[in-house]
């Protein structure tokens, strides 16, 4: 899978598939649909593709660290350096 496509429509489709499955589990309060081997295989493949995309990230993203740096004003220093 090309990196350009990794975060495009294919990613959106995979996320939509995952959300639809979770919505069905939530609506029925049951994992019964996972007894269908085709549904299970589709879900497993979708999760594998999502997991593969995560490994393509250059460096891990930690929201807490970013939020802390924003509160400290680190982004303002960078703005002035670029001027």
DSSP file (Angstrom, degrees, kcal/mol; ACC not computed):
  #  RESIDUE AA STRUCTURE BP1 BP2  ACC     N-H-->O    O-->H-N    N-H-->O    O-->H-N    TCO  KAPPA ALPHA  PHI   PSI    X-CA   Y-CA   Z-CA
    1    1 A X              0   0    0      0, 0.0     2,-0.1     0, 0.0     5,-0.1   0.000 360.0 360.0 360.0 127.8    0.0    0.0    0.0
    2    2 A X    >>  -     0   0    0      1,-0.1     4,-1.3     3,-0.0     3,-0.6  -0.388 360.0-125.2 -70.7 145.8    1.5    3.4   -1.0
    3    3 A X  H 3> S+     0   0    0      1,-0.2     4,-0.7     2,-0.2     3,-0.3   0.861 110.0  59.6 -60.1 -35.9    2.1    5.9    1.7
    4    4 A X  H 34 S+     0   0    0      1,-0.2     3,-0.3     2,-0.2    -1,-0.2   0.857 111.2  40.4 -60.8 -35.1    0.0    8.5   -0.2
    5    5 A X  H X4 S+     0   0    0     -3,-0.6     3,-1.6     1,-0.2     6,-0.5   0.647  96.3  82.9 -85.2 -15.8   -3.0    6.2    0.0
    6    6 A X  H 3< S+     0   0    0     -4,-1.3    -1,-0.2     1,-0.3    -2,-0.2   0.820 102.5  30.8 -60.0 -32.5   -2.3    5.1    3.5
    7    7 A X  T 3< S+     0   0    0     -4,-0.7    -1,-0.3    -3,-0.3    -2,-0.1   0.074 112.1  76.4-115.7  24.1   -4.0    8.1    5.0
    8    8 A X  S <> S-     0   0    0     -3,-1.6     4,-1.8     3,-0.0     3,-0.4   0.165 107.3 -35.6-106.1-137.7   -6.6    8.7    2.3
    9    9 A X  H  > S+     0   0    0      1,-0.2     4,-2.7     2,-0.2     5,-0.2   0.838 130.6  59.5 -61.5 -35.8   -9.9    7.1    1.3
   10   10 A X  H  > S+     0   0    0     -5,-0.4     4,-2.3     1,-0.2    -1,-0.2   0.897 105.9  48.8 -61.7 -39.5   -8.7    3.6    2.2
   11   11 A X  H  > S+     0   0    0     -6,-0.5     4,-2.6    -3,-0.4    -1,-0.2   0.920 110.7  50.5 -65.0 -42.7   -8.1    4.7    5.8
   12   12 A X  H  X S+     0   0    0     -4,-1.8     4,-2.5     1,-0.2    -2,-0.2   0.909 110.2  50.4 -62.1 -41.8  -11.5    6.3    6.0
   13   13 A X  H  X S+     0   0    0     -4,-2.7     4,-2.4     2,-0.2    -1,-0.2   0.915 110.6  49.2 -62.0 -43.1  -13.1    3.1    4.7
   14   14 A X  H  X S+     0   0    0     -4,-2.3     4,-2.1     1,-0.2    -2,-0.2   0.910 112.4  47.3 -64.3 -41.5  -11.3    1.0    7.3
   15   15 A X  H  X S+     0   0    0     -4,-2.6     4,-2.7     2,-0.2    -1,-0.2   0.893 111.2  51.6 -65.9 -38.6  -12.3    3.3   10.1
   16   16 A X  H  X S+     0   0    0     -4,-2.5     4,-2.5     2,-0.2    -2,-0.2   0.895 109.0  50.9 -64.4 -40.0  -15.9    3.3    8.8
   17   17 A X  H  X S+     0   0    0     -4,-2.4     4,-1.9     2,-0.2    -2,-0.2   0.923 112.6  46.4 -61.5 -44.6  -15.9   -0.6    8.8
   18   18 A X  H  X S+     0   0    0     -4,-2.1     4,-2.4     1,-0.2    -2,-0.2   0.916 112.8  48.6 -65.4 -44.2  -14.6   -0.6   12.4
   19   19 A X  H  X S+     0   0    0     -4,-2.7     4,-2.7     1,-0.2    -1,-0.2   0.900 109.5  53.1 -63.8 -40.7  -17.1    1.9   13.6
   20   20 A X  H  X S+     0   0    0     -4,-2.5     4,-2.3     2,-0.2    -1,-0.2   0.902 110.0  48.1 -62.0 -40.9  -20.0    0.1   11.9
   21   21 A X  H  X S+     0   0    0     -4,-1.9     4,-2.4     2,-0.2    -2,-0.2   0.941 113.0  46.9 -64.9 -46.7  -19.0   -3.1   13.7
   22   22 A X  H  X S+     0   0    0     -4,-2.4     4,-2.5     1,-0.2    -2,-0.2   0.878 111.4  52.8 -62.4 -37.2  -18.7   -1.4   17.0
   23   23 A X  H  X S+     0   0    0     -4,-2.7     4,-3.0     2,-0.2    -1,-0.2   0.915 109.2  48.8 -64.5 -42.2  -22.1    0.3   16.4
   24   24 A X  H  X S+     0   0    0     -4,-2.3     4,-2.1     2,-0.2     6,-0.3   0.907 111.6  49.3 -64.6 -41.4  -23.7   -3.0   15.7
   25   25 A X  H  X>S+     0   0    0     -4,-2.4     4,-1.4     1,-0.2     5,-1.0   0.919 114.2  46.5 -61.9 -42.9  -22.2   -4.6   18.9
   26   26 A X  H  <5S+     0   0    0     -4,-2.5    -2,-0.2     1,-0.2    -1,-0.2   0.915 112.4  49.0 -65.4 -44.2  -23.5   -1.6   20.9
   27   27 A X  H  <5S+     0   0    0     -4,-3.0    -1,-0.2     1,-0.2    -2,-0.2   0.860 122.3  32.8 -65.3 -35.9  -27.0   -1.6   19.4
   28   28 A X  H  <5S-     0   0    0     -4,-2.1    -1,-0.2     2,-0.2    -2,-0.2   0.546  94.4-135.9 -98.6  -8.2  -27.5   -5.4   19.9
   29   29 A X  T  <5S+     0   0    0     -4,-1.4     2,-0.3     1,-0.2    -3,-0.2   0.880  72.7 102.8  51.7  39.8  -25.4   -5.7   23.2
   30   30 A X      < -     0   0    0     -5,-1.0     3,-0.3    -6,-0.3    -2,-0.2  -0.998  67.2-151.9-152.3 147.8  -24.0   -8.8   21.6
   31   31 A X    >   +     0   0    0     -2,-0.3     3,-2.0     1,-0.2     4,-0.2   0.131  64.9 118.0 -99.4  16.9  -20.9  -10.1   19.8
   32   32 A X  G >   +     0   0    0      1,-0.3     3,-2.2     2,-0.2     4,-0.3   0.813  63.4  64.8 -57.4 -34.1  -23.0  -12.7   17.9
   33   33 A X  G >  S+     0   0    0      1,-0.3     3,-1.2    -3,-0.3    -1,-0.3   0.727  89.4  68.8 -65.1 -17.9  -22.1  -11.2   14.5
   34   34 A X  G <  S+     0   0    0     -3,-2.0    -1,-0.3     1,-0.2    -2,-0.2   0.584  81.4  75.1 -75.8  -8.5  -18.5  -12.2   15.2
   35   35 A X  G <  S+     0   0    0     -3,-2.2     2,-0.6    -4,-0.2    -1,-0.2   0.698  75.0  91.5 -72.4 -18.5  -19.6  -15.9   14.8
   36   36 A X  S <> S-     0   0    0     -3,-1.2     4,-2.4    -4,-0.3     5,-0.2  -0.692  73.1-150.5 -77.5 115.9  -19.8  -15.2   11.1
   37   37 A X  H  > S+     0   0    0     -2,-0.6     4,-2.4     1,-0.2     5,-0.2   0.831  94.1  53.7 -60.2 -32.8  -16.4  -16.2    9.7
   38   38 A X  H  > S+     0   0    0      2,-0.2     4,-2.4     1,-0.2    -1,-0.2   0.919 110.3  45.7 -67.9 -43.0  -16.6  -13.7    6.9
   39   39 A X  H  > S+     0   0    0      2,-0.2     4,-2.5    -6,-0.2    -2,-0.2   0.920 113.4  50.3 -63.9 -43.0  -17.3  -10.8    9.2
   40   40 A X  H  X S+     0   0    0     -4,-2.4     4,-2.6     1,-0.2    -2,-0.2   0.924 111.4  48.0 -61.5 -44.8  -14.6  -11.9   11.6
   41   41 A X  H  X S+     0   0    0     -4,-2.4     4,-2.6     2,-0.2     5,-0.2   0.905 111.3  50.3 -63.5 -42.7  -12.1  -12.1    8.7
   42   42 A X  H  X S+     0   0    0     -4,-2.4     4,-2.2     1,-0.2    -1,-0.2   0.921 112.8  47.0 -60.5 -44.1  -13.0   -8.7    7.4
   43   43 A X  H  X S+     0   0    0     -4,-2.5     4,-2.5     2,-0.2    -2,-0.2   0.919 111.8  50.1 -64.8 -44.4  -12.7   -7.2   10.8
   44   44 A X  H  X S+     0   0    0     -4,-2.6     4,-2.0     1,-0.2    -2,-0.2   0.917 112.2  47.4 -61.1 -44.8   -9.3   -8.9   11.4
   45   45 A X  H  X S+     0   0    0     -4,-2.6     4,-2.1     2,-0.2    -1,-0.2   0.885 110.9  52.3 -64.2 -39.3   -7.9   -7.6    8.0
   46   46 A X  H  X S+     0   0    0     -4,-2.2     4,-2.3    -5,-0.2    -2,-0.2   0.930 109.8  48.0 -62.2 -45.9   -9.2   -4.1    8.7
   47   47 A X  H  X S+     0   0    0     -4,-2.5     4,-2.7     1,-0.2    -1,-0.2   0.869 109.2  54.3 -64.1 -36.0   -7.4   -4.0   12.1
   48   48 A X  H  X S+     0   0    0     -4,-2.0     4,-2.3     2,-0.2    -1,-0.2   0.912 109.0  47.8 -63.5 -41.4   -4.2   -5.3   10.5
   49   49 A X  H  X S+     0   0    0     -4,-2.1     4,-2.0     2,-0.2    -2,-0.2   0.913 112.7  48.6 -66.0 -41.5   -4.3   -2.5    7.9
   50   50 A X  H  X S+     0   0    0     -4,-2.3     4,-1.7     1,-0.2    -2,-0.2   0.927 112.1  49.2 -62.8 -44.4   -5.0    0.1   10.6
   51   51 A X  H  X S+     0   0    0     -4,-2.7     4,-1.4     1,-0.2    -1,-0.2   0.881 108.5  53.8 -63.0 -38.2   -2.1   -1.3   12.7
   52   52 A X  H  X S+     0   0    0     -4,-2.3     4,-0.6     1,-0.2    -1,-0.2   0.896 105.6  53.3 -63.6 -40.0    0.2   -1.2    9.7
   53   53 A X  H >< S+     0   0    0     -4,-2.0     3,-1.1     1,-0.2     4,-0.4   0.882 103.2  57.3 -62.9 -37.7   -0.6    2.5    9.1
   54   54 A X  H >< S+     0   0    0     -4,-1.7     3,-1.4     1,-0.3    -1,-0.2   0.892 101.6  56.1 -60.1 -38.8    0.4    3.2   12.7
   55   55 A X  H 3< S+     0   0    0     -4,-1.4    -1,-0.3     1,-0.3    -2,-0.2   0.698  98.0  64.2 -68.4 -17.0    3.8    1.7   12.1
   56   56 A X  T << S+     0   0    0     -3,-1.1    -1,-0.3    -4,-0.6    -2,-0.2   0.582  75.2 111.0 -81.8 -10.3    4.3    4.1    9.2
   57   57 A X  S <  S-     0   0    0     -3,-1.4     3,-0.1    -4,-0.4    -3,-0.0  -0.419  70.7-135.3 -65.8 139.4    4.3    7.2   11.5
   58   58 A X  S    S-     0   0    0      1,-0.2     2,-0.3    -2,-0.1    -1,-0.1   0.928  84.2  -0.6 -64.2 -46.6    7.7    8.8   11.7
   59   59 A X  S    S-     0   0    0     -3,-0.0    -1,-0.2     0, 0.0    -3,-0.0  -0.993  89.3 -91.9-143.2 149.5    7.5    9.2   15.5
   60   60 A X        -     0   0    0     -2,-0.3     2,-0.6    -3,-0.1    -5,-0.0  -0.248  36.7-133.7 -60.9 146.6    4.9    8.3   18.0
   61   61 A X        -     0   0    0      4,-0.0     2,-0.6     5,-0.0    -1,-0.1  -0.909  19.5-173.2-106.4 120.9    2.4   11.0   18.9
   62   62 A X     >  -     0   0    0     -2,-0.6     4,-1.9     1,-0.2     3,-0.5  -0.921   9.5-162.4-118.2 106.8    1.6   11.6   22.5
   63   63 A X  H  > S+     0   0    0     -2,-0.6     4,-3.0     1,-0.2     5,-0.2   0.848  87.5  57.7 -56.9 -39.8   -1.2   14.1   23.0
   64   64 A X  H  > S+     0   0    0      1,-0.2     4,-2.3     2,-0.2    -1,-0.2   0.914 107.6  47.2 -60.6 -42.8   -0.3   14.8   26.6
   65   65 A X  H  > S+     0   0    0     -3,-0.5     4,-2.3     2,-0.2    -1,-0.2   0.908 113.1  48.8 -66.0 -40.4    3.2   16.0   25.7
   66   66 A X  H  X S+     0   0    0     -4,-1.9     4,-2.3     2,-0.2    -2,-0.2   0.936 111.4  49.3 -64.4 -45.7    1.9   18.1   22.9
   67   67 A X  H  X S+     0   0    0     -4,-3.0     4,-2.3     1,-0.2    -1,-0.2   0.897 110.7  50.7 -60.8 -40.4   -0.7   19.7   25.1
   68   68 A X  H  X S+     0   0    0     -4,-2.3     4,-1.7    -5,-0.2    -1,-0.2   0.916 110.3  49.0 -64.1 -42.6    1.9   20.5   27.8
   69   69 A X  H  X>S+     0   0    0     -4,-2.3     5,-2.2     1,-0.2     4,-0.6   0.862 110.2  51.7 -66.6 -34.4    4.2   22.1   25.3
   70   70 A X  H ><5S+     0   0    0     -4,-2.3     3,-1.0     1,-0.2    -1,-0.2   0.917 108.4  51.0 -65.7 -42.3    1.3   24.2   24.0
   71   71 A X  H 3<5S+     0   0    0     -4,-2.3    -2,-0.2     1,-0.3    -1,-0.2   0.845 108.8  52.3 -62.8 -32.6    0.5   25.3   27.5
   72   72 A X  H 3<5S-     0   0    0     -4,-1.7    -1,-0.3    -5,-0.2    -2,-0.2   0.589 115.2-118.2 -80.0 -10.1    4.2   26.3   27.9
   73   73 A X  T XX5 +     0   0    0     -3,-1.0     3,-1.2    -4,-0.6     4,-1.0   0.667  65.2 144.2  85.0  16.7    4.1   28.4   24.8
   74   74 A X  H 3>< +     0   0    0     -5,-2.2     4,-1.6     1,-0.3     3,-0.2   0.826  68.4  61.3 -58.0 -31.8    6.7   26.4   22.8
   75   75 A X  H 3> S+     0   0    0     -6,-0.4     4,-1.9     1,-0.2    -1,-0.3   0.806  97.7  58.0 -67.3 -27.5    4.8   26.9   19.6
   76   76 A X  H <> S+     0   0    0     -3,-1.2     4,-1.8     2,-0.2    -1,-0.2   0.869 103.4  52.2 -70.1 -36.1    5.3   30.7   20.0
   77   77 A X  H  X S+     0   0    0     -4,-1.0     4,-1.8    -3,-0.2    -2,-0.2   0.926 109.0  50.3 -64.0 -44.5    9.0   30.3   20.0
   78   78 A X  H  X S+     0   0    0     -4,-1.6     4,-1.5     1,-0.2    -2,-0.2   0.891 106.7  54.8 -62.1 -40.3    8.9   28.3   16.8
   79   79 A X  H  X S+     0   0    0     -4,-1.9     4,-0.6     1,-0.2     3,-0.3   0.921 109.6  46.8 -59.4 -44.6    6.8   30.9   15.1
   80   80 A X  H  < S+     0   0    0     -4,-1.8     3,-0.5     1,-0.2    -1,-0.2   0.819 107.8  56.8 -69.7 -30.4    9.3   33.6   15.9
   81   81 A X  H  < S+     0   0    0     -4,-1.8    -1,-0.2     1,-0.2    -2,-0.2   0.819 105.4  51.7 -68.1 -29.8   12.2   31.4   14.7
   82   82 A X  H  <        0   0    0     -4,-1.5    -1,-0.2    -3,-0.3    -2,-0.2   0.627 360.0 360.0 -83.6 -13.3   10.6   31.0   11.3
   83   83 A X     <        0   0    0     -4,-0.6    -1,-0.2    -3,-0.5    -2,-0.1   0.471 360.0 360.0 -76.6 360.0   10.1   34.8   10.7
